[in-house]
Amino acid sequence: MSEGEVEIDTLGLLCPLPVLRLRKRLLGLAPGTLVRCLADDPVALIDIPHFCAEAGHTHLSVEEDGGVQHHLIRRGEAPSDG
């Protein structure tokens, strides 16, 4: 994790909880903040990028390491109610 990046751990949570936890945390962050969301629910590979697109955030990348997804997200400019 790089400096200034916020990490959200959703490991062990199943759909829709990873997206709900991500949404709640993003609401309290400043626009432009980089967020790394850790997830291990296979559905999160679809749900998190879709949520970001719908809510105005930028899903920059996803990498998998040992069954753990590392989603890198930039907080959008507009307030998000998901």
MIDRENVO-198587 format. One record per residue: residue number from 1; residue in three letters; x, y negated, z of N, C-alpha, C in turn. Coordinates in steps of 0.02 Angstrom, whole numbers. Layout:
<sites>
<site seq="NUM" type="Ala" n_xx="X" n_yy="Y" n_zz="Z" ca_xx="X" ca_yy="Y" ca_zz="Z" c_xx="X" c_yy="Y" c_zz="Z"/>
...
</sites>
This chain:
<sites>
<site seq="1" type="Met" n_xx="43" n_yy="59" n_zz="0" ca_xx="0" ca_yy="0" ca_zz="0" c_xx="45" c_yy="-62" c_zz="0"/>
<site seq="2" type="Ser" n_xx="29" n_yy="-110" n_zz="-44" ca_xx="69" ca_yy="-170" ca_zz="-48" c_xx="44" c_yy="-223" c_zz="2"/>
<site seq="3" type="Glu" n_xx="87" n_yy="-272" n_zz="15" ca_xx="69" ca_yy="-325" ca_zz="62" c_xx="9" c_yy="-364" c_zz="37"/>
<site seq="4" type="Gly" n_xx="-37" n_yy="-380" n_zz="81" ca_xx="-97" ca_yy="-417" ca_zz="63" c_xx="-152" c_yy="-373" c_zz="36"/>
<site seq="5" type="Glu" n_xx="-140" n_yy="-309" n_zz="34" ca_xx="-191" ca_yy="-262" ca_zz="10" c_xx="-229" c_yy="-233" c_zz="69"/>
<site seq="6" type="Val" n_xx="-294" n_yy="-226" n_zz="61" ca_xx="-337" ca_yy="-198" ca_zz="113" c_xx="-350" c_yy="-125" c_zz="96"/>
<site seq="7" type="Glu" n_xx="-346" n_yy="-81" n_zz="146" ca_xx="-359" ca_yy="-10" ca_zz="134" c_xx="-425" c_yy="10" c_zz="167"/>
<site seq="8" type="Ile" n_xx="-465" n_yy="46" n_zz="130" ca_xx="-528" ca_yy="72" ca_zz="155" c_xx="-526" c_yy="148" c_zz="150"/>
<site seq="9" type="Asp" n_xx="-532" n_yy="182" n_zz="207" ca_xx="-527" ca_yy="254" ca_zz="209" c_xx="-597" c_yy="284" c_zz="210"/>
<site seq="10" type="Thr" n_xx="-615" n_yy="318" n_zz="156" ca_xx="-681" ca_yy="352" ca_zz="153" c_xx="-672" c_yy="428" c_zz="149"/>
<site seq="11" type="Leu" n_xx="-613" n_yy="452" n_zz="169" ca_xx="-599" ca_yy="523" ca_zz="166" c_xx="-648" c_yy="562" c_zz="209"/>
<site seq="12" type="Gly" n_xx="-673" n_yy="616" n_zz="181" ca_xx="-721" ca_yy="658" ca_zz="218" c_xx="-793" c_yy="637" c_zz="209"/>
<site seq="13" type="Leu" n_xx="-805" n_yy="579" n_zz="178" ca_xx="-873" ca_yy="555" ca_zz="168" c_xx="-898" c_yy="577" c_zz="99"/>
<site seq="14" type="Leu" n_xx="-962" n_yy="594" n_zz="96" ca_xx="-993" ca_yy="615" ca_zz="34" c_xx="-1040" c_yy="562" c_zz="8"/>
<site seq="15" type="Cys" n_xx="-1054" n_yy="564" n_zz="-57" ca_xx="-1099" ca_yy="517" ca_zz="-91" c_xx="-1164" c_yy="511" c_zz="-51"/>
<site seq="16" type="Pro" n_xx="-1188" n_yy="451" n_zz="-40" ca_xx="-1165" ca_yy="386" ca_zz="-65" c_xx="-1120" c_yy="348" c_zz="-16"/>
<site seq="17" type="Leu" n_xx="-1098" n_yy="380" n_zz="38" ca_xx="-1062" ca_yy="345" ca_zz="91" c_xx="-998" c_yy="310" c_zz="70"/>
<site seq="18" type="Pro" n_xx="-955" n_yy="339" n_zz="26" ca_xx="-896" ca_yy="301" ca_zz="6" c_xx="-912" c_yy="233" c_zz="-25"/>
<site seq="19" type="Val" n_xx="-961" n_yy="231" n_zz="-69" ca_xx="-980" ca_yy="168" ca_zz="-101" c_xx="-1012" c_yy="120" c_zz="-50"/>
<site seq="20" type="Leu" n_xx="-1052" n_yy="146" n_zz="-5" ca_xx="-1083" ca_yy="102" ca_zz="45" c_xx="-1031" c_yy="72" c_zz="91"/>
<site seq="21" type="Arg" n_xx="-981" n_yy="111" n_zz="112" ca_xx="-928" ca_yy="84" ca_zz="154" c_xx="-886" c_yy="32" c_zz="116"/>
<site seq="22" type="Leu" n_xx="-871" n_yy="47" n_zz="52" ca_xx="-834" ca_yy="0" ca_zz="10" c_xx="-872" c_yy="-65" c_zz="2"/>
<site seq="23" type="Arg" n_xx="-936" n_yy="-60" n_zz="-13" ca_xx="-978" ca_yy="-119" ca_zz="-23" c_xx="-979" c_yy="-163" c_zz="39"/>
<site seq="24" type="Lys" n_xx="-989" n_yy="-132" n_zz="97" ca_xx="-992" ca_yy="-170" ca_zz="160" c_xx="-926" c_yy="-207" c_zz="173"/>
<site seq="25" type="Arg" n_xx="-871" n_yy="-173" n_zz="161" ca_xx="-806" ca_yy="-204" ca_zz="174" c_xx="-791" c_yy="-260" c_zz="124"/>
<site seq="26" type="Leu" n_xx="-808" n_yy="-250" n_zz="60" ca_xx="-796" ca_yy="-301" ca_zz="10" c_xx="-834" c_yy="-366" c_zz="24"/>
<site seq="27" type="Leu" n_xx="-893" n_yy="-360" n_zz="54" ca_xx="-933" ca_yy="-419" ca_zz="69" c_xx="-897" c_yy="-468" c_zz="115"/>
<site seq="28" type="Gly" n_xx="-854" n_yy="-442" n_zz="158" ca_xx="-818" ca_yy="-484" ca_zz="205" c_xx="-751" c_yy="-508" c_zz="181"/>
<site seq="29" type="Leu" n_xx="-732" n_yy="-493" n_zz="120" ca_xx="-666" ca_yy="-512" ca_zz="94" c_xx="-670" c_yy="-570" c_zz="45"/>
<site seq="30" type="Ala" n_xx="-615" n_yy="-606" n_zz="41" ca_xx="-611" ca_yy="-663" ca_zz="-5" c_xx="-606" c_yy="-637" c_zz="-77"/>
<site seq="31" type="Pro" n_xx="-634" n_yy="-675" n_zz="-124" ca_xx="-627" ca_yy="-657" ca_zz="-195" c_xx="-553" c_yy="-651" c_zz="-213"/>
<site seq="32" type="Gly" n_xx="-538" n_yy="-601" n_zz="-255" ca_xx="-469" ca_yy="-590" ca_zz="-277" c_xx="-430" c_yy="-542" c_zz="-233"/>
<site seq="33" type="Thr" n_xx="-457" n_yy="-524" n_zz="-174" ca_xx="-422" ca_yy="-479" ca_zz="-130" c_xx="-414" c_yy="-410" c_zz="-162"/>
<site seq="34" type="Leu" n_xx="-355" n_yy="-381" n_zz="-156" ca_xx="-343" ca_yy="-313" ca_zz="-181" c_xx="-363" c_yy="-263" c_zz="-127"/>
<site seq="35" type="Val" n_xx="-400" n_yy="-213" n_zz="-147" ca_xx="-425" ca_yy="-162" ca_zz="-101" c_xx="-405" c_yy="-94" c_zz="-128"/>
<site seq="36" type="Arg" n_xx="-377" n_yy="-52" n_zz="-84" ca_xx="-364" ca_yy="18" ca_zz="-101" c_xx="-413" c_yy="60" c_zz="-62"/>
<site seq="37" type="Cys" n_xx="-455" n_yy="96" n_zz="-98" ca_xx="-505" ca_yy="138" ca_zz="-68" c_xx="-483" c_yy="211" c_zz="-76"/>
<site seq="38" type="Leu" n_xx="-476" n_yy="246" n_zz="-19" ca_xx="-459" ca_yy="316" ca_zz="-20" c_xx="-522" c_yy="357" c_zz="-16"/>
<site seq="39" type="Ala" n_xx="-528" n_yy="406" n_zz="-60" ca_xx="-588" ca_yy="449" ca_zz="-63" c_xx="-568" c_yy="519" c_zz="-82"/>
<site seq="40" type="Asp" n_xx="-608" n_yy="567" n_zz="-61" ca_xx="-597" ca_yy="636" ca_zz="-82" c_xx="-660" c_yy="670" c_zz="-107"/>
<site seq="41" type="Asp" n_xx="-715" n_yy="633" n_zz="-111" ca_xx="-777" ca_yy="658" ca_zz="-140" c_xx="-770" c_yy="656" c_zz="-216"/>
<site seq="42" type="Pro" n_xx="-775" n_yy="713" n_zz="-251" ca_xx="-767" ca_yy="713" ca_zz="-324" c_xx="-813" c_yy="663" c_zz="-360"/>
<site seq="43" type="Val" n_xx="-872" n_yy="651" n_zz="-333" ca_xx="-920" ca_yy="605" ca_zz="-364" c_xx="-895" c_yy="532" c_zz="-360"/>
<site seq="44" type="Ala" n_xx="-851" n_yy="518" n_zz="-313" ca_xx="-824" ca_yy="450" ca_zz="-307" c_xx="-786" c_yy="428" c_zz="-369"/>
<site seq="45" type="Leu" n_xx="-760" n_yy="476" n_zz="-407" ca_xx="-725" ca_yy="460" ca_zz="-470" c_xx="-772" c_yy="425" c_zz="-519"/>
<site seq="46" type="Ile" n_xx="-836" n_yy="438" n_zz="-513" ca_xx="-887" ca_yy="407" ca_zz="-556" c_xx="-919" c_yy="348" c_zz="-519"/>
<site seq="47" type="Asp" n_xx="-938" n_yy="360" n_zz="-456" ca_xx="-976" ca_yy="310" ca_zz="-418" c_xx="-939" c_yy="245" c_zz="-405"/>
<site seq="48" type="Ile" n_xx="-875" n_yy="249" n_zz="-386" ca_xx="-839" ca_yy="188" ca_zz="-368" c_xx="-828" c_yy="142" c_zz="-428"/>
<site seq="49" type="Pro" n_xx="-804" n_yy="167" n_zz="-486" ca_xx="-798" ca_yy="123" ca_zz="-544" c_xx="-865" c_yy="94" c_zz="-566"/>
<site seq="50" type="His" n_xx="-918" n_yy="135" n_zz="-563" ca_xx="-985" ca_yy="112" ca_zz="-582" c_xx="-1008" c_yy="56" c_zz="-535"/>
<site seq="51" type="Phe" n_xx="-1000" n_yy="66" n_zz="-470" ca_xx="-1019" ca_yy="15" ca_zz="-421" c_xx="-981" c_yy="-50" c_zz="-436"/>
<site seq="52" type="Cys" n_xx="-916" n_yy="-46" n_zz="-448" ca_xx="-876" ca_yy="-106" ca_zz="-461" c_xx="-901" c_yy="-144" c_zz="-522"/>
<site seq="53" type="Ala" n_xx="-916" n_yy="-107" n_zz="-575" ca_xx="-941" ca_yy="-139" ca_zz="-637" c_xx="-1008" c_yy="-174" c_zz="-624"/>
<site seq="54" type="Glu" n_xx="-1051" n_yy="-141" n_zz="-586" ca_xx="-1117" ca_yy="-169" ca_zz="-573" c_xx="-1114" c_yy="-229" c_zz="-526"/>
<site seq="55" type="Ala" n_xx="-1067" n_yy="-228" n_zz="-478" ca_xx="-1065" ca_yy="-280" ca_zz="-427" c_xx="-1017" c_yy="-337" c_zz="-443"/>
<site seq="56" type="Gly" n_xx="-982" n_yy="-333" n_zz="-500" ca_xx="-938" ca_yy="-389" ca_zz="-519" c_xx="-867" c_yy="-384" c_zz="-493"/>
<site seq="57" type="His" n_xx="-846" n_yy="-326" n_zz="-471" ca_xx="-777" ca_yy="-315" ca_zz="-448" c_xx="-739" c_yy="-281" c_zz="-506"/>
<site seq="58" type="Thr" n_xx="-673" n_yy="-284" n_zz="-503" ca_xx="-632" ca_yy="-253" ca_zz="-555" c_xx="-600" c_yy="-190" c_zz="-528"/>
<site seq="59" type="His" n_xx="-617" n_yy="-134" n_zz="-558" ca_xx="-586" ca_yy="-70" ca_zz="-541" c_xx="-523" c_yy="-65" c_zz="-583"/>
<site seq="60" type="Leu" n_xx="-466" n_yy="-76" n_zz="-551" ca_xx="-402" ca_yy="-81" ca_zz="-587" c_xx="-373" c_yy="-14" c_zz="-606"/>
<site seq="61" type="Ser" n_xx="-378" n_yy="35" n_zz="-561" ca_xx="-350" ca_yy="100" ca_zz="-575" c_xx="-374" c_yy="151" c_zz="-524"/>
<site seq="62" type="Val" n_xx="-363" n_yy="214" n_zz="-541" ca_xx="-373" ca_yy="269" ca_zz="-493" c_xx="-318" c_yy="320" c_zz="-505"/>
<site seq="63" type="Glu" n_xx="-288" n_yy="342" n_zz="-451" ca_xx="-238" ca_yy="395" ca_zz="-454" c_xx="-258" c_yy="448" c_zz="-404"/>
<site seq="64" type="Glu" n_xx="-242" n_yy="511" n_zz="-420" ca_xx="-256" ca_yy="566" ca_zz="-375" c_xx="-191" c_yy="595" c_zz="-350"/>
<site seq="65" type="Asp" n_xx="-188" n_yy="609" n_zz="-286" ca_xx="-129" ca_yy="638" ca_zz="-256" c_xx="-151" c_yy="688" c_zz="-203"/>
<site seq="66" type="Gly" n_xx="-143" n_yy="752" n_zz="-217" ca_xx="-161" ca_yy="803" ca_zz="-168" c_xx="-235" c_yy="804" c_zz="-151"/>
<site seq="67" type="Gly" n_xx="-277" n_yy="789" n_zz="-200" ca_xx="-349" ca_yy="789" ca_zz="-188" c_xx="-377" c_yy="723" c_zz="-161"/>
<site seq="68" type="Val" n_xx="-332" n_yy="674" n_zz="-150" ca_xx="-353" ca_yy="609" ca_zz="-125" c_xx="-351" c_yy="559" c_zz="-182"/>
<site seq="69" type="Gln" n_xx="-407" n_yy="525" n_zz="-193" ca_xx="-411" ca_yy="473" ca_zz="-244" c_xx="-390" c_yy="406" c_zz="-213"/>
<site seq="70" type="His" n_xx="-350" n_yy="369" n_zz="-250" ca_xx="-329" ca_yy="302" ca_zz="-229" c_xx="-358" c_yy="254" c_zz="-281"/>
<site seq="71" type="His" n_xx="-414" n_yy="222" n_zz="-264" ca_xx="-446" ca_yy="173" ca_zz="-309" c_xx="-419" c_yy="104" c_zz="-292"/>
<site seq="72" type="Leu" n_xx="-394" n_yy="69" n_zz="-343" ca_xx="-370" ca_yy="1" ca_zz="-333" c_xx="-422" c_yy="-47" c_zz="-363"/>
<site seq="73" type="Ile" n_xx="-446" n_yy="-92" n_zz="-322" ca_xx="-502" ca_yy="-136" ca_zz="-340" c_xx="-484" c_yy="-208" c_zz="-324"/>
<site seq="74" type="Arg" n_xx="-503" n_yy="-254" n_zz="-368" ca_xx="-497" ca_yy="-326" ca_zz="-353" c_xx="-566" c_yy="-353" c_zz="-338"/>
<site seq="75" type="Arg" n_xx="-574" n_yy="-384" n_zz="-281" ca_xx="-638" ca_yy="-413" ca_zz="-259" c_xx="-660" c_yy="-465" c_zz="-310"/>
<site seq="76" type="Gly" n_xx="-722" n_yy="-461" n_zz="-332" ca_xx="-749" ca_yy="-508" ca_zz="-381" c_xx="-759" c_yy="-577" c_zz="-352"/>
<site seq="77" type="Glu" n_xx="-771" n_yy="-625" n_zz="-397" ca_xx="-781" ca_yy="-695" ca_zz="-378" c_xx="-849" c_yy="-709" c_zz="-347"/>
<site seq="78" type="Ala" n_xx="-900" n_yy="-679" n_zz="-375" ca_xx="-968" ca_yy="-693" ca_zz="-352" c_xx="-983" c_yy="-651" c_zz="-290"/>
<site seq="79" type="Pro" n_xx="-1025" n_yy="-678" n_zz="-245" ca_xx="-1047" ca_yy="-637" ca_zz="-189" c_xx="-1081" c_yy="-574" c_zz="-215"/>
<site seq="80" type="Ser" n_xx="-1066" n_yy="-518" n_zz="-183" ca_xx="-1093" ca_yy="-454" ca_zz="-206" c_xx="-1144" c_yy="-427" c_zz="-157"/>
<site seq="81" type="Asp" n_xx="-1202" n_yy="-410" n_zz="-183" ca_xx="-1249" ca_yy="-374" ca_zz="-140" c_xx="-1260" c_yy="-304" c_zz="-167"/>
<site seq="82" type="Gly" n_xx="-1216" n_yy="-285" n_zz="-215" ca_xx="-1212" ca_yy="-217" ca_zz="-241" c_xx="-1271" c_yy="-194" c_zz="-276"/>
</sites>
